[in-house]
Amino acid sequence: MKRVFRLYFSVPLVWRIVAAFLLGTAAGIGCRYASEELFFRVTAVLAPFGTVLIAMLKMVVIPIIFLSLVTGAASLPLRKFGRLGAWVIVWYLATSLFASVFGTGLALFLNPRMEGAAAPSARLLGQVDHLRMGGGGSGGGALSQLIADLFMNPFQALAEGKFLSIIVFSILFGIAVRTVIEESSDGKLRATLESLLDLSQAALKACFRMIDWIMEYFPIGVFALSAVNFAQYGVELFGPYLRIAGCVIVGVILMLLVIYPLMVLIACRENPFRLLRAIREPVLTAFLTRSSAAALPVSMRVAQEDLRIRSELSGFALPLGATINMDGVCIHLPVFAILAANLFDIPLGLGEIMVLILSVVFASIGTGGIPGGSIFLLFMVLENMGLAPEQTAMVVALAIGINPLLDMFETACNVAGDNIGNYVIARRNGMIGETHPSPAVCRQQEQDISGL
């Protein structure tokens, strides 16, 4: 038995998840077309294992977002970077907003939905409560509710899972802590706040360890969810999966090969594909590892050795981008949001679309560079659309099965956006070629970051 477990854990997690999805798909289709009795029996047995996975994801998503944003915002050296730091933050937020608009527009155009036998079954969960969206199509009501939700009582927001409120409070609190540390002359107060940040960082690492445990359970949960979904909907479910995958992959490819090159061409007046060739190594690393944080050391080395960007900028912009700049996520999340709107007959007026776009931007800030982070943030986006918990659970269950594939593309887009933003800001501010550390220094920096 120990040998079996050693063999199982020696297989990379992503391949275990893919195998679980394929096996669950085959088992679900077989049960659906075997007999009605077998269908109900298998569904009853496997459904709790999938429910446990979704419950565990919901359990850690709020602590992860809160702690990562507090530590991230508090780590910004506001006084040191000043104007240059503002350039970096504004660029990242602007590209995230653009990616969210682009992703939402693409999803509305391609319109992913579940048709045929799948759609009536989905509606058995009930219609969404449109009052939570500000009156079911009232753009002004939706935006008013969004603004009201941004600044509610943080303890109430934590208890009720109001993601936007948690994000806003976390960022403001982190920036306030950093401001006091930089401006206060009281050494004891500064030391206390630094200890608070150390505690938050330690708690965040503990949460990441919990995520590691949850990720090990992923193959079991994915098998159960896939089996139940395909047992309920049959082969008709392949159509929505193909449409969802097509939306995300097409969006990422357009972002990489059209939109980013146009940004470089307009901002730098040079051949953008030379830059894309230069950053291919960190982008490929992100594609294979599904983690912006894992690609960060490679991005740092390429920025300093190949692009000759000064380390003062790349050492600030790239780690920050790995935390808050998630253009691929901004393309990915709207696809499932539009799918949910189609599933539960949610009317999307201008106000609802604007709320969706802003929700995606806010959600993308809280991913933290972890593999599969978009699954955690899907809860937030769907909650802001007004879905009931069981409706959210259904959409997340659909997303989990195909997420490993989509996560590879979106993470590659995330890292490409970090590197391109770093280069554009360096070019616009004269931060290229003035100082250039030796390859040995760059390699040492890469090892130091890898050890974090």
Secondary structure by P-SEA (a helix, b strand, c coil): caaaaaaaaaccaaaaaaaaaaaaaaaaaaaaaccaaaaaaaaaacaaaaaaaaaaaaacaaaaaaaaaaaaaaaccccccaaaaaaaaaaaaaaaaaaaaaaaaaaaaaccccccaaaaaaacccccccccccccccaaaaaaaaaaaacccaaaaaaacaaaaaaaaaaaaaaaaaaaaaccccaaaaaaaaaaaaaaaaaaaaaaaaaaaaaaaaaaaaaaaaaaaaaaccccaaaaaaaaaaaaaaaaaaaaccaaaaaaaaaccccaaaaaaaaaaaaaaaaaacccccaaaaaaaaacccccccaaaaacaaaaaaccccaaaaacaaaaaaaaaaaacccccaaaaaaaaaaaaaaaacccccccccccaaaaaaaaacccaaaaaaaaaaaaaaaaaaaaaaaaaaaaaaaaaaaaaaaaccccccccccaaaaaaaaaaaaac
